[in-house]
Amino acid sequence: MLRSVIFMLLLMPLGSASASLQRYVASEHESSWVAHSSKLHCTLSHEIPVYGRAVFAQSAGGELGLSLEVKLKPHKVGLARLVSTAPGWKHDARERDLGQVSYGVDNTPFKLPHVVSRRVLSELEQGMFPTFNYQDWSDGRDEVEVALSAVNLRSALGEFIDCLAGVVPFSFDDVSVSLFNYRSGQIELGSKEKQRLDELATYLNADSTVKKVTISSHTDSRGYRSVNKQVSQRRANAVRDYLVSRGAPSELFTIKAYGESRPRASNRTARGRAQNRFVEVSLLK
């Protein structure tokens, strides 16, 4: 009986006695932020010693996001509390609760949505330390705090904000295929077509990985086949020339003037003929 009591007494306090706080944050001397900028992608990254890395990022056509890359990934999904804490030198600032965020089971468990990411960036700009609080990923007995330090942020933040202001507002998928329809006999480009081509030119000037731009031009079957071929060629040339005039590299373009030879609808109806008068611009990487 005595042995049983002693055994139980030894077991009972183990959970609470071994619980502790694991805190990860860059010291004042370690803290650094690095920005990388291009017209297609902006990043602002911060190393968290031992723990991993925090990365703000926005790509062309996308929204701002914040992710935490970790060296040891969790073994199950869960929730963390996100708070904005004040460093010791901000005596008048109060802790702000930013809500709960979920985490997954890969090496980038935290992937914050746009609204939360903007709030975290704003807190850092104000000199606060956004902090993730959760139970540890091994056995859940310890509290974990992971803080983003605002120390030495200012210079990199300025570069990052400038990059966000200039990043292309559409992605490759947004511009990879464009379709322009024409009235019968029309060659010139309208304002709507020019607006779309301006977007294409902007993207082409930003993305050097685009290797080819194919302009395929089609007509309906009304009139002489040779004339339709010429109309097809002139429409394609007008599209190419406009893009080149906006700075797109001329060597990218391949023109295919099909005339009436590849209809996509019946030429027996006005509706079908209208569908057959078009130019398609395709970007390839």
C-alpha positions in Angstrom: 0.0 0.0 0.0 2.8 2.4 1.0 4.6 1.7 -2.3 1.5 2.5 -4.3 1.0 5.8 -2.5 4.6 6.8 -3.1 4.4 5.8 -6.7 1.3 8.0 -7.2 2.8 10.9 -5.5 5.8 10.7 -7.8 3.7 10.6 -10.9 1.2 13.4 -10.2 3.4 16.5 -10.2 5.5 15.6 -13.3 3.2 17.4 -15.8 3.0 20.7 -14.0 6.5 20.7 -12.6 8.1 20.3 -16.0 6.0 22.9 -17.8 7.9 25.9 -19.0 7.9 28.8 -21.5 9.8 28.5 -24.8 10.4 31.9 -26.2 11.9 32.6 -29.6 12.8 36.2 -30.6 15.8 37.8 -32.2 17.8 39.9 -29.7 18.4 43.6 -30.3 21.8 42.9 -31.9 20.6 39.9 -33.9 17.4 41.4 -35.3 17.5 42.1 -39.0 15.1 42.5 -41.9 15.9 41.9 -45.6 13.8 43.1 -48.5 13.9 41.7 -52.1 12.2 43.7 -54.8 11.1 43.1 -58.4 8.1 44.0 -60.6 6.7 40.5 -60.1 7.5 39.7 -56.4 8.2 41.5 -53.2 9.5 39.9 -50.0 10.4 41.1 -46.5 12.1 38.4 -44.4 13.2 38.2 -40.7 15.3 35.4 -39.2 14.1 34.1 -35.8 17.1 32.3 -34.2 16.7 28.6 -33.6 13.0 28.7 -34.6 12.9 29.7 -38.3 12.0 32.7 -40.5 9.1 35.1 -41.0 8.3 36.2 -44.6 6.0 38.8 -45.9 5.4 38.4 -49.6 3.2 39.6 -52.4 3.4 38.4 -56.0 2.0 40.0 -59.2 -1.8 39.8 -59.2 -1.8 38.6 -55.6 -2.3 39.9 -52.1 0.1 40.4 -49.2 0.7 37.3 -47.0 2.8 36.5 -44.0 4.2 33.0 -43.5 6.4 31.5 -40.8 8.9 28.9 -41.9 10.0 26.6 -39.1 12.9 24.2 -38.7 10.8 21.6 -36.8 7.3 21.2 -38.1 4.3 20.4 -36.0 2.8 16.9 -36.0 -0.9 18.1 -35.9 -2.9 21.1 -36.8 -3.9 23.7 -34.1 -4.6 27.3 -33.2 -2.3 30.0 -31.9 -3.2 33.3 -30.2 -1.6 36.3 -32.0 -0.9 39.4 -29.9 1.0 42.5 -30.4 3.3 43.1 -27.5 5.2 46.2 -26.6 9.0 46.1 -26.1 10.5 47.4 -22.9 11.2 50.8 -24.2 7.5 51.5 -25.2 6.2 52.1 -21.7 3.0 53.7 -22.9 1.9 51.0 -25.4 -0.6 48.3 -24.5 -0.7 44.7 -25.7 -3.2 44.3 -28.5 -5.1 41.0 -29.2 -5.0 40.2 -32.9 -7.1 37.1 -32.7 -6.5 33.4 -33.3 -4.6 32.0 -36.3 -4.5 28.3 -37.4 -1.4 26.3 -38.2 -0.8 23.2 -40.4 1.6 20.4 -40.3 4.3 21.3 -42.9 7.5 23.4 -42.7 5.4 26.5 -43.3 2.7 26.0 -40.7 1.6 29.6 -40.4 0.1 31.2 -43.6 -1.7 34.3 -42.6 -4.4 35.9 -44.9 -4.2 39.4 -46.4 -6.1 41.3 -43.7 -4.1 39.8 -40.8 -0.8 40.1 -42.6 -1.5 43.9 -43.2 -2.3 44.3 -39.5 0.9 42.5 -38.4 3.0 44.7 -40.7 1.3 47.8 -39.3 2.1 46.7 -35.8 5.7 46.2 -36.7 5.8 49.6 -38.3 4.6 51.1 -35.0 7.5 49.4 -33.1 5.4 46.6 -31.7 6.4 42.9 -31.5 3.7 40.6 -33.0 3.8 37.4 -31.1 2.4 33.9 -31.7 1.4 31.9 -28.6 0.6 28.2 -28.6 1.2 24.9 -26.8 4.5 23.2 -27.9 4.4 20.8 -30.8 5.9 17.8 -29.0 3.6 17.0 -26.1 1.7 20.2 -25.5 3.0 20.7 -22.0 5.0 23.9 -22.6 3.9 27.4 -23.7 5.6 28.7 -26.8 6.0 32.4 -27.8 7.4 33.4 -31.1 7.9 37.1 -31.6 8.8 39.2 -34.6 11.2 41.9 -33.6 10.6 45.5 -34.9 14.3 46.3 -34.3 16.2 47.4 -37.4 13.1 47.2 -39.6 12.9 50.7 -41.0 15.2 50.6 -44.0 14.0 47.3 -45.3 10.4 48.2 -44.7 10.7 51.3 -46.9 12.1 49.2 -49.7 9.3 46.7 -49.3 6.5 49.3 -49.3 8.0 50.8 -52.5 8.0 47.4 -54.1 4.4 46.8 -53.1 3.4 50.1 -54.7 5.0 49.1 -58.0 4.3 45.4 -58.3 2.4 44.4 -61.4 -1.3 44.1 -60.5 -2.0 41.0 -62.6 -0.4 37.5 -62.7 0.7 35.4 -65.7 -2.5 33.5 -65.6 -4.4 36.8 -65.8 -2.7 37.7 -69.1 -1.6 34.4 -70.6 -4.5 34.4 -73.2 -6.3 37.4 -74.5 -9.1 37.4 -77.1 -10.1 40.4 -79.3 -13.2 40.4 -81.4 -13.7 42.6 -84.5 -16.5 44.1 -86.6 -16.6 43.1 -90.2 -13.8 44.9 -92.0 -12.4 46.4 -88.8 -8.6 46.7 -88.6 -7.9 49.4 -86.0 -7.8 48.8 -82.3 -10.5 50.3 -80.0 -9.9 51.9 -76.6 -10.9 48.7 -74.8 -8.5 46.6 -76.8 -5.7 49.1 -76.2 -6.3 49.0 -72.5 -5.9 45.3 -72.5 -2.8 45.5 -74.6 -1.3 48.0 -72.2 -1.7 45.4 -69.5 0.0 42.8 -71.7 2.9 45.2 -72.4 3.3 46.0 -68.7 3.5 42.3 -67.9 5.9 41.5 -70.8 8.2 44.3 -69.7 8.3 42.9 -66.2 8.6 39.2 -66.8 11.7 38.1 -68.6 10.7 34.4 -68.4 8.1 34.9 -71.2 9.8 33.4 -74.2 7.2 33.6 -76.9 4.0 35.6 -77.8 1.8 34.1 -80.5 -0.7 36.3 -82.2 -3.3 34.2 -84.1 -5.7 36.1 -86.3 -9.0 34.8 -87.9 -11.7 36.1 -90.1 -15.2 35.0 -91.2 -15.7 33.6 -94.7 -17.4 36.6 -96.3 -15.5 38.1 -99.3 -12.5 36.7 -101.1 -10.3 34.3 -99.3 -7.1 36.2 -100.3 -8.6 39.4 -99.0 -9.6 37.7 -95.7 -6.0 36.5 -95.4 -4.7 40.1 -95.8 -7.2 41.4 -93.3 -6.1 38.7 -90.9 -2.5 39.7 -91.3 -3.2 43.4 -90.9 -5.1 42.8 -87.6 -2.2 40.7 -86.2 0.4 43.3 -87.3 -1.6 46.1 -85.6 -1.7 44.1 -82.3 2.0 43.4 -82.5 3.0 46.9 -83.4 1.0 48.4 -80.6 2.7 46.0 -78.0 6.1 46.9 -79.4 5.3 50.6 -79.2 4.7 50.1 -75.5 8.1 48.5 -75.0 7.4 44.8 -75.5 10.5 43.1 -77.1 9.8 42.6 -80.8 11.7 39.3 -80.9 9.1 37.6 -78.8 6.3 37.7 -81.4 5.1 35.0 -83.8 2.2 35.9 -86.1 -0.2 33.3 -87.6 -2.7 34.8 -90.0 -5.2 32.1 -90.7 -7.8 34.1 -92.5 -11.1 32.1 -92.8 -9.4 28.7 -92.7 -10.0 27.9 -89.0 -13.5 29.0 -88.0 -14.7 28.2 -84.5 -18.4 28.7 -85.4 -20.7 28.4 -88.4 -20.3 31.1 -91.0 -23.9 30.7 -92.1 -25.2 33.0 -89.3 -24.3 36.5 -88.3 -23.6 35.3 -84.8 -21.3 32.6 -86.0 -19.4 35.0 -88.3 -19.0 37.5 -85.4 -17.4 34.7 -83.4 -15.0 33.9 -86.2 -13.6 37.5 -86.4 -11.0 37.5 -83.6 -7.3 37.8 -82.7 -5.9 35.6 -79.9 -2.7 36.6 -78.1 -1.0 33.8 -76.1 2.0 34.1 -73.9 4.3 31.1 -73.4 7.1 30.5 -70.9 
